[in-house]
Structures are given as structure tokens and as C-alpha cells.
Amino acid sequence: MKGSNILIVGAGVFGASAALELALRGHAVTLADSGPLPHPRASSTDISKMVRADYGGDLFYTRLARESIAGWRRWNAESSQSLYHEDGFLILAGQEMQPGGFEYESRELMHSLGQRVEPMGGGRLRERFPAWSSSDFPDGYLNPAAGWAASANVVEWLLGRTGKAGVVLREGETMQALLMSGSQVEGIRTDSETEFAPTP
Ligand SMILES: Cc1cc2nc3c(=O)[nH]c(=O)nc-3n(C[C@H](O)[C@H](O)[C@H](O)COP(=O)(O)OP(=O)(O)OC[C@H]3O[C@@H](n4cnc5c(N)ncnc54)[C@H](O)[C@@H]3O)c2cc1C
């Protein structure tokens, strides 16, 4: 698949990060978006997005999220800015955590994956985070391997990187239809009736 011509429609965080990764792997990538970019109406474009790996007993999703956290740390180092702020994720329970419950299963999975978490039961919450009531939340934990991403800044930084990696950015192009040849997608038609294929 090396050296394919690839067209991606949508330059939110998924489109932009896919474009960057594919370009770094040697593919010719075109990235089209209605624009302006980062698009103010895209889900990716706001102030902050939570980044966490605590998803109950869901091992598959937890593993993916932990890989993504490693990726966020890499992007911080590459960007020399704080795109990802690792200030932890606090999980609070209204009663003692129980097997089968989201909080308990999340903590158990973290333990089994070797992730240290800080217990918040027994009044510890009041000492560490006095804004929260220990009587309302008698149990819980803090996972330090979590935080938030400065989401619009991330997309802006990613788009800059895609350009440097050779991605052709087509801003102001709203896709109306796929151009098909049999079962093969050959390009797109836009609202200005322009048709284009991936730039080879
Ligand atoms: C309120 C809210 C809170 C969220 N909180 C979190 C959170 O805390 N943590 C978390 O991980 N996730 C969170 N999410 C989910 C996360 O924001 C999305 O999963 C992610 O941003 C999706 O990215 P995307 O690139 O797929 O889509 P988008 O960011 O929406 O990008 C889509 C892009 O496609 C373009 N586009 C669309 N149609 C066309 C077309 N026909 N032609 C050309 N371009 C087109 C748009 O202009 C846009 O730029 C939240 C989502 C919302 C809405």
C-alpha cells in the first residue's frame, strides 16, 4: 500500500492526524475541508477535550486510550507547546466502589495494567480536593495518567505539520458526492461543482 494516493475529507482532529500519519508513511495525501480551518463548527474545535483511559472494564478501549496518551506526550515533546495537560482524572463514587460498577472496574483494570492510581476514600478527598465533599463521594481514585487537550490548538498545530509533511490542503471545498468507478472511489465532487481526485 506504500505510495498510494489518498484523499481525506474533513480536517478535524481525525482527518488531520490521519493525513499526517499517512504522509509520514510515504503516501501522497490530499486533505479537503469546507473551512475555514480549524473549522469553528467542527467537534474538534473548542477549548478543551478530556483525555482519559478509564472506561470501566473495557480492556480494548482502555488500551487504545493508553496508546493515545503516549501519543499526546509525544506530540507535546514534538510541538514544544502544551497541547496536552496531564493533570489527572478524578473518579468519584457516591458509595463504596463495588465489583461490576464503572469506578471499581476502571480501577481494577488500571491496576492490572500496572497503572498506579491514588485512592480517594477515607476522607482523602477532603485533604486533596477540598472543593469536593467526602460525604457525598466517600470513595474513588485519581488516575494521574490523564488530562485534557487544548483541542483547537491541537488541530491548528496538526494542520501546520501536515503542510510540512507534504499534505495538499484544499480548504474551502465542501464535498457533495463521491466519484465512483465501479466499487472504487476516484475522487469527490464539491458544492462548487469542482471535481478532484487525490493529488498524485
Ligand atoms: C460537546 C462535545 C464534547 C466532547 N468532549 C470530548 C472529550 O472531552 N474528550 C474526547 O476525547 N472527545 C470528546 N468529544 C468527541 C470529539 O470532539 C470528537 O470525537 C472529535 O472531535 C471528532 O473529530 P473529527 O475529526 O471526526 O470531526 P470534526 O472535528 O467535527 O471534523 C470534521 C471536519 O469535517 C469537515 N466537513 C464535514 N463535512 C464536510 C464536507 N461535506 N466536505 C468537506 N468537509 C467537511 C468539517 O468542516 C470539519 O472540519 C466531544 C464532542 C462534543 C461534540
Ligand as a Chemical Component Dictionary entry (heavy atoms), coordinates in Angstrom:
data_LIG
# 
_chem_comp.id                   LIG 
_chem_comp.type                 NON-POLYMER 
_chem_comp.pdbx_formal_charge   0 
_chem_comp.three_letter_code    LIG 
# 
loop_
_chem_comp_atom.comp_id 
_chem_comp_atom.atom_id 
_chem_comp_atom.alt_atom_id 
_chem_comp_atom.type_symbol 
_chem_comp_atom.charge 
_chem_comp_atom.model_Cartn_x 
_chem_comp_atom.model_Cartn_y 
_chem_comp_atom.model_Cartn_z 
_chem_comp_atom.pdbx_ordinal 
LIG C1  C1  C 0 -19.637 18.783 23.151 1  
LIG C2  C2  C 0 -18.595 17.718 22.855 2  
LIG C3  C3  C 0 -17.699 17.353 23.841 3  
LIG C4  C4  C 0 -16.747 16.378 23.606 4  
LIG N1  N1  N 0 -15.860 16.083 24.573 5  
LIG C5  C5  C 0 -14.878 15.194 24.345 6  
LIG C6  C6  C 0 -13.868 14.953 25.308 7  
LIG O1  O1  O 0 -13.857 15.551 26.392 8  
LIG N2  N2  N 0 -12.888 14.053 25.012 9  
LIG C7  C7  C 0 -12.863 13.390 23.800 10 
LIG O2  O2  O 0 -11.956 12.583 23.574 11 
LIG N3  N3  N 0 -13.814 13.604 22.852 12 
LIG C8  C8  C 0 -14.796 14.483 23.102 13 
LIG N4  N4  N 0 -15.737 14.742 22.149 14 
LIG C9  C9  C 0 -15.656 13.991 20.899 15 
LIG C10 C10 C 0 -14.604 14.623 19.964 16 
LIG O3  O3  O 0 -14.760 16.030 19.950 17 
LIG C11 C11 C 0 -14.820 14.060 18.560 18 
LIG O4  O4  O 0 -14.742 12.643 18.617 19 
LIG C12 C12 C 0 -13.757 14.536 17.584 20 
LIG O5  O5  O 0 -13.545 15.934 17.679 21 
LIG C13 C13 C 0 -14.230 14.185 16.180 22 
LIG O6  O6  O 0 -13.256 14.636 15.303 23 
LIG P1  P1  P 0 -13.481 14.527 13.739 24 
LIG O7  O7  O 0 -12.199 14.968 13.094 25 
LIG O8  O8  O 0 -14.039 13.199 13.388 26 
LIG O9  O9  O 0 -14.693 15.531 13.440 27 
LIG P2  P2  P 0 -14.732 17.130 13.411 28 
LIG O10 O10 O 0 -13.808 17.746 14.374 29 
LIG O11 O11 O 0 -16.184 17.513 13.515 30 
LIG O12 O12 O 0 -14.192 17.487 11.969 31 
LIG C14 C14 C 0 -14.950 17.239 10.820 32 
LIG C15 C15 C 0 -14.427 18.152 9.746  33 
LIG O13 O13 O 0 -15.030 17.744 8.530  34 
LIG C16 C16 C 0 -15.404 18.901 7.787  35 
LIG N5  N5  N 0 -16.511 18.502 6.931  36 
LIG C17 C17 C 0 -17.692 17.980 7.306  37 
LIG N6  N6  N 0 -18.443 17.714 6.225  38 
LIG C18 C18 C 0 -17.699 18.062 5.142  39 
LIG C19 C19 C 0 -17.929 18.021 3.732  40 
LIG N7  N7  N 0 -19.065 17.552 3.200  41 
LIG N8  N8  N 0 -16.946 18.466 2.921  42 
LIG C20 C20 C 0 -15.784 18.935 3.421  43 
LIG N9  N9  N 0 -15.516 18.995 4.754  44 
LIG C21 C21 C 0 -16.460 18.571 5.591  45 
LIG C22 C22 C 0 -15.775 19.931 8.829  46 
LIG O14 O14 O 0 -15.638 21.254 8.342  47 
LIG C23 C23 C 0 -14.766 19.628 9.963  48 
LIG O15 O15 O 0 -13.622 20.435 9.888  49 
LIG C24 C24 C 0 -16.697 15.725 22.346 50 
LIG C25 C25 C 0 -17.596 16.110 21.340 51 
LIG C26 C26 C 0 -18.530 17.093 21.578 52 
LIG C27 C27 C 0 -19.472 17.495 20.477 53 
# 
loop_
_chem_comp_bond.comp_id 
_chem_comp_bond.atom_id_1 
_chem_comp_bond.atom_id_2 
_chem_comp_bond.value_order 
_chem_comp_bond.pdbx_ordinal 
LIG C1  C2  SING 1  
LIG C2  C3  SING 2  
LIG C2  C26 DOUB 3  
LIG C3  C4  DOUB 4  
LIG C4  N1  SING 5  
LIG C4  C24 SING 6  
LIG N1  C5  DOUB 7  
LIG C5  C6  SING 8  
LIG C5  C8  SING 9  
LIG C6  O1  DOUB 10 
LIG C6  N2  SING 11 
LIG N2  C7  SING 12 
LIG C7  O2  DOUB 13 
LIG C7  N3  SING 14 
LIG N3  C8  DOUB 15 
LIG C8  N4  SING 16 
LIG N4  C9  SING 17 
LIG N4  C24 SING 18 
LIG C9  C10 SING 19 
LIG C10 O3  SING 20 
LIG C10 C11 SING 21 
LIG C11 O4  SING 22 
LIG C11 C12 SING 23 
LIG C12 O5  SING 24 
LIG C12 C13 SING 25 
LIG C13 O6  SING 26 
LIG O6  P1  SING 27 
LIG P1  O7  DOUB 28 
LIG P1  O8  SING 29 
LIG P1  O9  SING 30 
LIG O9  P2  SING 31 
LIG P2  O10 DOUB 32 
LIG P2  O11 SING 33 
LIG P2  O12 SING 34 
LIG O12 C14 SING 35 
LIG C14 C15 SING 36 
LIG C15 O13 SING 37 
LIG C15 C23 SING 38 
LIG O13 C16 SING 39 
LIG C16 N5  SING 40 
LIG C16 C22 SING 41 
LIG N5  C17 SING 42 
LIG N5  C21 SING 43 
LIG C17 N6  DOUB 44 
LIG N6  C18 SING 45 
LIG C18 C19 SING 46 
LIG C18 C21 DOUB 47 
LIG C19 N7  SING 48 
LIG C19 N8  DOUB 49 
LIG N8  C20 SING 50 
LIG C20 N9  DOUB 51 
LIG N9  C21 SING 52 
LIG C22 O14 SING 53 
LIG C22 C23 SING 54 
LIG C23 O15 SING 55 
LIG C24 C25 DOUB 56 
LIG C25 C26 SING 57 
LIG C26 C27 SING 58 
# 
